[in-house]
Structure formats: C-alpha cells, structure tokens
Amino acid sequence: MGNHPLILKFKLKYRFITSFDINFYIFKNKIYMSQHFYYENRIKLLKSEYKGQKIKSQLYSWIRLLLFVCFAGSLILFFTVMHHWVLVVSSILFLISFIVLVKKYNLLEEDILFIFSKIQINKDEIQFINHDYYHRKLGDEYEIINPYLSNDFNLFGKGSLFQYLNRCNTNIGEKMLAQKLCEQDKNTMLIERKQSAINELSKNNDYIQDFQSHGRFTIDNKNDLSAFQFWLKESGESFKKIRIFAFILGIINVGWLILSSFGVLSWLSFLMPILLSQLVISIYKNKITKYQSGIKYIAGIFSRYLNLFKMIENQDFESEHLQKLQKQLRSKESKASASLDSLFKIVEAFETKNNVLISLLLNSIFLFDIHVCYLLLEWRKKHKDEVEGWFSIIGEMEVLISFASYAFNNVETVTFPTLLTDEFKIKAVETGHPLLSQSVRVNNDFYIKGVPSVQIITGANMAGKSTFLRTIVVNLILAMNGAPVIAKEFSFTPCDILSSIKVQDSLVNNESYFYAELLRLKDIIEHVKNNQKTLVILDEILRGTNTKDKQTGSLGILEKLISLNAMVVIATHDLSIGEMEKSHSGIVNNSCFEVELLDDQLIFDYKLKPGISRKLNASFLMHKMEIID
C-alpha cells in the first residue's frame, strides 16, 4: 500500500465504553481502522473478559471448597453417626463433582493467563507503533552470522531492525529470524510464496495474537533444545526381548491369580511369580528410573509447544507456503500434535510410580514399567528424525508472524514489492526507513538499473546520505524475506548485498583501521568476481588515509567494480568523485542531499536530488559549536 491515506476522525460509542475518537483512513476504496485504536480497543475488551473470568474463578473456588466440605462431612457422618448407603453415594457424588470442578478450574486459570498474555501483547504492539521498543531483546549475539551487514545496517542491538521486528518467543524462532535478516534468500518463487503467507497472516491478527499468546508459555532457554537433541540421539537399550518375557510372565501371573482365587492353587504359591516379576523390575530399576526422569523433563518442553502445533495444523490456510508448513507437521500416520499426545500418555503412565501401592500392584502382575519403557523407546525411534523438523516449523511460523505484525502495524505505508527476473534493477518510489516513525520520516525515490552501474550520492554532513543507504538495504532485506517495504512502489531483483561502512580496526589481529578497510574492499571485489548480481554499498571509503590517496583509491575501486559489472551505491563528501559521470555516461549517475542556510541556521530537507552537491557545512558547524573561530 502507498503512504497517502485520507485520514478521517469519528466520534463513536462502543458498547459500555465512553465516547472517544476513532481514526480511520481510506485507501484504495477500503476503510481501515487506526491500528493504535485497534489495540486500545482490544485491551479494553480483553480486560473486561479477564475481569469476568476472574470472578468466575473465585466462584469456582468457593464451590470447590463447599463440595470438599460436603464430601468430608458425608464420610464423617457415615463413620460416626449412621452407616447409611445414601451417605456413601453422596460422598462419591461430591467427590466426583469436586474432581470435575478442579479440572474446570484449572482450565479456567489457563484461560485467564491466556487472556492476560493477549493484553500484554496488545500493549507491546502499541509500543511498537510508537517506536518504543528499545527495551526489548537486542539480539546482538547474532551479529556473528554476518558481522559486516549487521554492523553497517543496524540489524542487531539497541534500536535495531531485529528489535523492531522480533515477535518470537522461542530461541529457535529468534535464531531463524536473525539468520533470515543476515542471509537473504534470492529464490524468486520462494520470496513470492512468503509474500502471500505474510500477507495472509497480516489480515488475520486474531490468529497472530493467539499464536503469540500460546508462544509466551513456551519461553525456553538454549539448554532446552540441547537436552532435547541429546535425548533424541541417545542410544537406548532395546526393551523388545524383555518386553516379550514380561508379556508372557504377565499372562502367567493373571492365570495364577485366577487359579488361586478358585482354590486350584494356594495363595502362597502365587508369591513365586510375583517375586520373579519384582526381581526383573529390580534388575532394570536403574534404567527405568533414568528413562522416567529424562522423559519428564523432555515432555515438559514438548507440552509447552503443543498448542502451537495444533494452531498450525488446524488452521485453514490459503497460501501455498503456509500449507506446505502445515503438511510438514502431518506424517502419513498422524499429526505432530497427536504424536506428542501419545508421548504425554506414556509420561502419564510413568506417573503411576508416584502411587506406591498402584505401582507395586501393576509391576508385580504385569511388569508395567517394562512395557512403558518399551513404548517410550519405540516412540523415540519412530519420531527422532521428525521432531527437530517440527520445532523448525514453529520457528518459521514465528518469523512469518514477526513480518506479518510489522505489515499490520504499517498497513497504510507499506507495499509488497514486485520481483524482477529479466534484469538487475532496483526501483523505489517514496521509500523510507522502517525504523523511523512516520512523523519524522522523509521518503525518497531511487532507481538504479543494469550492470555495471554506479550511483554516487554526495552531500553535506548530516544531510541524510548514510540514512538513505540504510533505507535502501533494510528495505531490500525485508523484500527478500517476502515482507512488505516502506514505499509507495518497490520493484527489485534479488541479489547479494555487500558493504563497507563501519569498518573497525583490531588490536587482537594487529590491524589498523585503514588495513581492515582494505581487507574488506578486497573481500567485496573477490565476491563480485564470482557473483554478478551483487549490490555494493560504500560509505565514505578510505577515511584512514590522506585526501589525495583517498581520492585516487576511491576512483580506482569504482573503476575496478565497473570492470567487474557490479552495481554500486556510494556516499561521499568528495565531490571530485562525481566527475566520473562525464567519463562513464550511462553507467555513473549523481544524486545529492543539499542543505540550506536560513537565518544563520542550517536547514535539511533530506530529499534526494539529481546532480552533485555544492554546499558544505563542516566549517559552519564547527564555528557554531565554537570549536573554531
């Protein structure tokens, strides 16, 4: 969508809420509700629902207490006053009612937490709209994935693109988002499929918020996945043979029990198979305990993800990409959630050990723990190659939801780009940086086509050159992830992005700033030699040397990149570099950001204009700051 909606204001009343302003905007013959109002209204409705459920929860607590008192009272009366069958039946009914209500109460408490989580999500989204997200996770541990791109374009850290986009609750999702920001996909068909998926999700904010709310209960740590992967790959002893023995012994025990009951065999003789069963259990006790303790932790991890799996499996998706993710959670035999449910039943079976009498009875007759261990190991054997893939689907969905939330919040200022395959080209109409709020953002047009091609951007200090370079690249990163961009129109060819902007020296490697920059430029040239579709972004290169060397070196690098058929955008203060346009007509073009002096004040309009900048401001600023006379 473009960024020129007609803003209207209405005074409305909604249900029991007092009168308030509602902002709508009309765009492409559709009426959209202001996102800020949307979230505020949802918070009010959710708070009302939360209050109602809390009242219901308190009522359940009192009824639960009353049922327990009635149950206990019936038993006391039966044992102390009169032994009437009515009291026995009453106590049983009270107990059943109590158990049912406890389960309902637990479900209600889960629902209350779910609603509270959604309230927080809506509050967070208001902060995102207001660009108040600097307190969120920095993600700077992911800079190592692509250090140059990360540092040059503020992908991680305070006020970064990662902070602005991240809606992931799992470490898998966060890592996947970071990787996708650093390692762009150039597969045109995949990008188009992702566009459809993100577009579909952005139109279903209820689904987004439900998924995020369930996701908040999964908040994990990096050790969870490691423990889980270790458990999957761990070689476990097969219980197949001993299970056959346990099955046979169980039949003998049941038969012996029946014969003893009818007096065919003595009860004393029944101790023989029972002792044999306990002997087998004691031999395998350490292994059984090991599997039981391990699976309780693993199942605890799984259980937090179950609702997320179900949300992906049960949703009626339209886009091909989302349907493909959905299919990956469905094997020929069952869904991922159903497979996990079967694991939880195995865990519940292990829980019988908590009841000593029941455990003793089941193991003495059926060697119950042997059968449970067998089922557990068979489950792992069957699903060990699938489970990691299941979790990656959740990560992929969190990434898509991150982009979809950004699309929803910026619906009036974003557009889904058009992908080009015939030639290397980038065209943007009224594009702006997504990390700048709409109130301060100044949009510009940009066009570069074919290889070789060089766009030289000159301008005074603080005029907007570096911000514009970041605008181009950040929007390209979004575009190659299938996300919409801040622009009225945007078309591009998927490409590699290489840059030299924030080169740093290294005391560890004994590298000066200048030498580190030369190494970076060498890497760029080597990459371009083997990758034709590469966008090279340079900002004030060779700052570590004198003016003459800088000019000669900069011209030499541009000549080299032209000879390698590269697409280059370079920002510089060196106006002489702009003269290359004369000797490379049709290949080199100049644009600039100008500054005006009005009433002894510098005026920046941050608009990109054709030509070479002729106005400088360094000495003026130094004079204004009384650095020089």
N, C-alpha and C positions, 0 to 999 in steps of 0.2 A: 504494500500500500504506500501511497505517497505521504507527504507530510504537510498537506494543506487542507485539513478538515475544517468544516464550518462548525464553530462552537456555539451551542445553544445552552441556555440555562432555564430550568423549570422549577417551579415551587410545587412540591407534591407532598402528600401524606401517605405513609406506607404502614398499614396495619396499626399497631399501637405506638409507632414511633412518631414523635412530634415533627412539625414541619421543618424541612431542611432543603438546601439547594442540591439539585442533581445536575451534573454536567453530562450532556450528550454531545456527540459530534456526528455529523452527517458526512459520509464519504462513499462515493460510488453507489449512490442511491440506497444506502443502508444506514440505519441509525444504530450507533454504538453507545453503550453506557460508559461513562468515565470509569477507568479502572480503579481510581482512588475510591470513588463512591462504591463501586462493586465490592471491594474488600471491606470497607467500613460497614456496609450493609450486611455482609456475610458475618462479620464479627458480632453485630447486634443480634442477628437471628441465632447464631450458634451459642451465644451467651444465654439467650432465652431458653434454648433447648438444654443447655448444660444445667441451668438452674432447675428446670423441670425434672431432669434425670436425677439430680442430687436429692430433691425432695422425695422422689420415688425410692431412691436408695435408702434414705432414712426410714421410710415406711417399711421397706423390706426388713430392715434391721430390727425394728420393733416387733413385726410379725414373727420373724425368725426366733427372737427371744421368747415370745409368747408360746410358740409351738414347742420349743425345747422345755419350757416350764411345764406345759401340759403333758409332754411325753414323760418327763421325770416324775411329775405328780401321779400319773396313771400307774407307773411302776411302783412307786412308794405305797399307793393305796392298795395295789394288788398284793404286795408282800406283807403289808402291816395291818390292813383292815379287813378286806374281803378278797377271796380268790375267785373272782367272777370273770368269765370269759369276755365280757364286754370291756373290762379294763385292759385285757390283753390285746384285743382287737383295736381299741382306742390308742393304746401306746404304739402299736405298729403303724396305724394311720398317721398319728402325729409325727412319728419318726420319718416315714416316707415323705410326708409334706415338708418336714424340716429339710431333708436332703434335697428335694426338688427346689425348694426356695433358696438354699445355699448355692445351688448351681445357677439359678436365675440371677441371684445377687452378684455372683462372680462375673457373669456375662454382662450385667448392667454396669459393674465397675469398669470392665474393659471398654464398654461403650462410652462411659464418662471420660476415660483417659483419651479415647479416640477423638471425642468432640473437643476436649481441651487442646489436644495436639493440633487440630484444624484451626482453632482460634489463634494459636501461636503462628501457624503457617500464614494466615491472613495478615497478622501484624507484621511478620517478616516481609511479606510482599509489599506492604505499604512503605517499609524502609527501603526496599529495592527501588520502588518508584521514585522515592525522594533522594535516591543515590546515597543513602545512609547505610552502607554495607561494610565499612572499613573494619568493623569489629569481628567480621566473620573469618572463617579459616583462610589462612594466607595461601597455602599450597606451595610455599617456596621450596619444600623438599622435592618437588617435581621439576625444578629448574634444570636438573642434570639431564633430563630427557633431550632437551635441545637448548643448551646454555645461551647461544647467541640470539636465537629467536626469542627466548624467554626474557632476556635482559633488555634487548633492543626494543621490544614492543610491550613490555609491562604485562606479560601473560600471568605472572605469579607475584605474590607479595601484596602489600597494602595498596588498596585502590586498583587492583589488577582485574583483568578480564576474567580470570578464574574466580575471584571473589564475587564478581558481578553475576556470573552465570551459574555457579555451583548450587544445585539443589539436591545433591547426592547425600544419602545418609550412610552408605556403605563405603568401606575402603576400596572395594572393587570398582564401584561407580566413580569415585573420585579419581582414582588412578587412570581409569579409562577416559574420563573427561580430559585430564591433563595430557594424556597421550594424543588424543584427537586434536587438541589445541596446538600441540607441537609437531605432529606428524600428519600433515594434511593428506586426504585421500584425493587422488586425481582420476578415479574411475567415474566417468560421467554418468553412467547408468545408476551406479550406487548412490551418487550425490542426488540425483533426481528422485530416487526411491526414498531417500532420507528426507528430502523436501516434503514429499507427500505425507510421510509419517509425522514429521514435526508440525505440519500444517493441520493434520487431523487432530493431533493431541492438543494443539493450541486452541482448538474450538471446543474442547471438552475439559474445561477447567475443573469440573466436579471430579472427574476421573483423576486428573493430575493431583488434586489435593487429597483425595482418598489414598492414592498410591504413596504420596509423600507422608501422610499421617501414619500409615502402616509401616512405612520405611523408618520412621523415627523410633519405632520399637525394636528395630534391628541393629541400632547403633552398635557397631562392633569395634574390635581392635585388631591390629595386624596379626596378633598371635592366634586369633580365632581361625583364620584361614590356614595358617601354618599347621596348627594342630589338626585341623580337618584334613588337609592334604596328607599329612603324615599318617593319619588313621586309615585313609583310603589306600595308601601304598604299602602299608604294613603287611607283612606276610603272616597270616594267621594259620594255626594248625587246623586241619580239616576235622570236623566232628562227625563226618559221614559214617565211618565204621562204628564208632562208639554209639552213634545215634541208633544204628540198626540193633546193636546189643541192648540199648536202653528200651527200644520199642518192644523187643522180644521179652525182656525182663518185666516190662510193664504189663504185658499180656499175662505172663505167669503170675505176677502179683495180684492182678484182678481176679484171675481164676482161683488162686489160692485163697483169696479173701472170700470169694463166693462159697467155695467148698468148706471153709472154716465156719462160715455163717450157718451153713446147713448141717454142721456137725460131722461132715465127712472127714475133715482133718481137724486136728486140735489147734486152738488159737496159739498155743506155744510154738507149734511148728511154723506158724506164719512169721515168726521172728526171723527165720532163716533168710527168706528172700528180701525182707526189709533190711536186715543187716548188710546183705550183699549190695543192695541199692545205695545205702549210706556209705559203704566202702568205696563204691565207684564215684560217688559225688565228692567224697573227701580227697580222692586221688586227683580229681580235676578242679578242686576248690580254688587253687591259686589262679588258674586260667580263667575260671568262671568269674571270679572277683575282678580280675584285670579287665575282662571284656565289659562287665557290668559298669564299673566306674568310668571306663573310657567312653562308652556309648552314652551315658547320662550327660556328659559334657558336650559331646558331638550333637546329640539330639537337641540339647538346649540351644545350640547355634542354629540348627535346622528349623526349629519351631518358630524362631523369630522371623523367618523368611516365608513361612507357609502362606500367609495371606497375600504376599506379593506374587508368589507363583500363581495362586488362584486368580488374582486380578488380571494377570496376563493371559492365563488360559481361558478365562470365561468371558472376556470382553469381545464384543462383536466388532472387530477392526475392519476397515475398508482398504487401507493402504497395503500394498504388497510387502513392504519392508516389515511392518508390524505383524502381518500374517505369517511371514517367514520366521520371525522371532517366536511367535506363538507355536508354530509347528515344531520348533526345536525343543519345546517343553513336552511334546507328546511323542512317546515312542509307539511302536505298533501295539504294545500290550496295554499301556496305561499312561496317564499324565504324570508329570513330575510331582504334583501335589498328592496324587493318590499313592505314588511310591513312597513319599515321605510319611504319609499317614500310616502305611504298613510298617515303616520303621518305628513310629511312635507306639504302635501296638506291641511291638517287640520290647520296647523300653518299658511299657506298662506291665508286660509280663515279668520283666526283671524286678519290678517294684514289689511283686508278691513276697520277695525276700524280706521286706520290711516287717511283714507279719510272720513272726517266728513259727506259730502253730500251722498256718496255712502252708508256709514254705516247707516245713518238716513233713507234712502230710503229702504234698504233691511230689516232693523229691523221693520220699520213701516208697511210694507206689509207682509213680510214672517217670522218675528221674527227670523232673520237669526242666531243671536248669540246663541239662544236656541238650534237650530239644530247642530251647530258646537260643543257646549259643550257636547251634547249627543254623537256625533261621537267620540270625544276625550275620554270620559269616557268608551265608548264601546271598543275603541282601547286598552286602558289600561287593561280593564277587560279580553280581549281576549289574550293579549300578556304578561301580567305581570309575568307569570310563565316561559316564554321563554327567555326574554330579557337578564337576567343575564347569562344564558347559552350561548347566542350569544357572549357576551363580553368575556367569558372564552375561547371560541374558538379562538378569536383573540389573547388572551394571550398565548394559547397553540401554535398557529402558530408562534408567536414571539419567543418563546422558541426554537422551532424546527429550525427556521431561524438562531438563535444565534449559535446553534450547527452546522448547515449547513455552515455558514460563516467560522467558525473555521475549518471545514473539508476542505472547498475550499482553504483556505489560506495555509493549511498544507498538501495539497494533496500528496506530494511526501514523507512525513514522517509518515503518519498515516495509520492505518488499522482498519477495523471493526472487533471487537472481535468475537470469536466463543463461544457460550454459552454451558455450560456443565450441564447436569441434573443428570448423574448417580452417581457422587461422588463429594465431596467438594475438589476443586482443583483450583489453580491459576498458570498459566504458561505464562511467558512473555519472548520474545526473542528480545533483543536490545531495551528495553523500556527506555524512558527518560521523564523528567518532561516537560509538555507543556508550562510552564511559563518561561523556559529557552530557549533562542534563539538557533537556530541550530548551530551557530558558537561556542558556549561555552558548549553546552550540551554534556555530556558523557553518552552513553547508556549502560545498563547492562542487563544481563539475570537474571531471577528469577523463582524459581519453588518451590512450596510447595503443598503437597498432603495429603489428608486424615485427620481424626481426631482420636485421638489427634495428633497434630504436632506443633513443636516449631522450629522457625528459629532464631538463635542467631547471631546478627551482631555486631562484635567488631571492634575497630579501634581507631586511634589516634584522637585528636581534629581536627576539620575542614577537616577530611578525606572524608566526604560525607555520613555519616550514616543517619543523620536526613533528608537530601535531598532525600536519597533513600527511606526512609519510606514514605515521602510525594509523591514521584513518584508513588509508588505502589497504594496508596489510591486515589490520584487525578485521575489516570487512571481508577481505579475501579469505581469512581463516574461518570466519563464520560461514561464508558462502560455500567453501569446500567441505564443510560439515553438514551441508544441507539446510543450514539455518538462514533466516531472513537477515537482511542487512539494512543499516540506516541509509536510505536513499529513496529517491522518487523512482529511479530506474537504475538497474545494475545488470550488466552482462559481462561475462568473463570466460577465459579459457583456463581450466585447472592447470596449475603449474607448481614448480618448486619455488620456495621463497628463501633467498639468502640475503644477508645484510651485514653491514659494518657500520655500527652506530656507537655503541657503548663499549668499545674495546678496552680491556683492563690490563694493566701490567701485572707481573707475577714475581714476587720476591722468592717464592719457592723454586720456580724454574729459572730464576735469574734473567727474566725477560723485561726489557724496558717497554714503556707504552708504545713507542714507535715500532719496535721489533714485533711486538704482539699484533699490532695492526697489520704489518706486512705479512705475517703468517696467516692472518685471517683473509687478507686480499688474495693471497696465493691459493688458499683453500677454495675461495669463490671461483677463481679462474679455472682451477682444475675441475671443479664441478661442472661449470658451464661447458667445458670442452666435451663432456660426455652426456650432457642433458640440455637439449635445445630449448625446451620450454621451462626457462628459469627466469624469474623476476629478481633482479638485483637491486637492492635498496642501499644507497650510500648517503651518509650524512656527514658533511664536513670532514672528509678523509684527510689523512696525513697531517694531523694537527701537531704532531710531535716533531716537526722539522721547520726550517726557515721558509719564508714566503716564496722565494724563488724555487726551492726544491719542491715545495708543496704544489705550486702551480704546474711545474714540469711533470711531477709524478702523477698528479690528478689527470692531466691531459693524456699522459701515457697509458694510464689504466683504462680510461674511457676508450681510447683508440684500440687497446687490446680487446676489450669487451665487444666493441663494434665488430672487430675482425672475427670474433667467435660467435657472431649472430645472437648476441644477448639482448634482453630487454632490460633497460636500466632507468631507474629514477634516482637522481642525485640532488641533494640540497646543499647549497654552498653560499658562502659570503663572497667568494672570489668571482667577481664579475667578468674577469677575462675568460673564464671557462665558457661563459655564454657565447663567446665569439665562435665557438665550434660550429654553431648553426650555419654560419656562412660557408664553411668548407665541407659541411655534411648536410646539405639541403635535402629535406625529406626524411632524414634519419634523426637528426638532432633538432629538438624544439625547446623553446624557452618559455617559462612561466615565472611569475613572481608574486610576492606579497609585498605591498607597499605600505608606507607609514606616512602620515600627515602630521605637520606641526601646526597647532592651532592654539593661540593664546598661551604660548610658551609651554604647551602640553603636547605629548605625543598621542596621536590618535591611530589606533589599529582597527581596521575593519575586517581583517582575517579573510579577505576574499582573494581568490587566486585570479590573476590577470595575465594576459599574454605579454611576452617580452621579458626584458632584463631589468631588474630593479636598479634604480639610480639613486635611491635615498638611503643613507646610512644613519645610525643612531647611537653608536657606541660612545663616541666622544660627548654627545649631548647628555646621555645618561650619566656618564662619569662626572660631568660638570654639575648636573642636577643633584647628584649624591655627594658633591663636594669632595670627590676623590682627586679631581684635578681643578686647576684654576681656569 
